[in-house]
């Protein structure tokens, strides 16, 4: 089992920035993919950004040009720097961990990001 603990969400004004962090613990395996997804009530979870063990990245449409994903393999952690936030970025953001792109097996509890206009 892998446990994921997220932090860094909150309330910010439009144009502001937030940095999300996620630390993995437990039965860590490599190679792996860590990523951030977002989900609104009643909607499907969608990709924000993901990164694999060699730091190849994959961004969803909403993130391109504004968000940057990074990781620290020694700390089993992934980060999401979110700049120029917009009200439509408001959502619950989930950290995921797994063996392959689009196949994340473990999820954190989510962190709320709220952007006010």
C-alpha positions in Angstrom: 0.0 0.0 0.0 1.0 3.6 -0.7 -0.2 6.5 1.4 -0.3 10.0 0.0 -0.5 13.2 2.0 -1.3 16.4 0.2 -0.9 20.0 1.4 -0.9 23.5 0.0 -4.4 24.1 -1.0 -6.4 27.2 0.0 -8.1 30.4 -1.0 -6.4 32.8 -3.3 -7.4 35.7 -5.5 -7.4 35.5 -9.2 -3.9 36.0 -10.6 -2.4 34.6 -7.4 -0.3 31.5 -6.9 -0.4 28.3 -4.9 2.0 25.4 -4.5 0.6 22.0 -3.8 2.7 19.3 -2.3 2.2 15.5 -2.0 4.4 13.0 -0.1 4.2 9.3 -0.7 5.0 6.7 1.9 4.6 2.9 2.3 5.5 0.3 -0.3 7.1 2.7 -2.8 7.9 1.2 -6.2 9.9 2.4 -9.1 9.5 3.4 -11.8 6.3 5.2 -11.0 4.2 8.1 -12.1 2.9 10.8 -9.7 0.4 13.3 -10.7 -2.3 15.8 -9.9 -5.9 15.5 -11.0 -8.9 17.7 -10.3 -12.5 16.8 -9.7 -15.7 18.7 -9.2 -18.7 17.1 -7.6 -20.6 15.0 -10.1 -17.8 15.2 -12.7 -15.0 12.9 -13.8 -11.5 13.3 -12.4 -9.3 15.0 -15.0 -5.6 15.3 -15.4 -3.9 18.5 -14.3 -0.3 17.3 -14.6 1.7 14.2 -14.1 5.4 13.3 -14.0 7.3 10.0 -14.1 10.4 8.8 -12.4 12.7 10.4 -15.0 10.8 13.7 -14.8 9.0 13.4 -18.1 5.9 15.5 -17.7 2.3 15.5 -19.1 0.0 18.4 -18.7 -3.7 18.7 -19.1 -5.2 21.6 -21.1 -6.1 23.7 -18.1 -2.5 23.6 -16.8 -0.4 24.3 -19.8 1.5 27.6 -19.6 0.5 28.3 -16.0 1.3 25.3 -13.9 4.6 23.4 -13.4 4.9 19.9 -11.9 8.1 18.7 -10.3 9.2 15.9 -8.1 11.9 14.9 -5.6 12.6 11.2 -5.9 14.6 11.1 -2.7 11.6 12.5 -0.8 9.0 10.5 -2.8 7.2 13.8 -3.3 5.6 15.7 -6.1 4.8 19.4 -6.3 2.5 21.5 -8.4 3.3 25.2 -8.8 0.2 27.0 -9.9 0.5 30.5 -11.2 -1.9 33.0 -12.6 -4.8 31.2 -11.0 -8.3 31.7 -12.4 -11.7 31.2 -10.8 -12.3 28.2 -13.1 -9.3 26.5 -11.4 -11.5 26.1 -8.3 -11.8 22.4 -7.5 -10.6 19.6 -5.3 -7.1 18.5 -6.4 -6.0 14.9 -5.8 -2.5 13.5 -5.8 -2.2 10.2 -7.5 0.5 7.5 -7.6 0.9 4.5 -9.9 2.9 2.5 -12.3 1.9 4.1 -15.6 0.4 7.2 -17.2 -3.4 7.3 -16.7 -3.2 4.3 -14.4 -2.7 5.7 -11.0 -3.6 3.2 -8.3 -3.4 5.3 -5.1 -4.9 8.6 -4.3 -4.7 11.2 -1.6 -7.7 12.6 0.2 -7.7 15.8 -1.9 -7.0 19.4 -1.2 -9.4 22.2 -1.9 -8.2 25.0 -4.2 -10.5 28.1 -4.3 -9.8 31.0 -6.6 -11.9 34.1 -6.0 -12.6 36.7 -8.7 
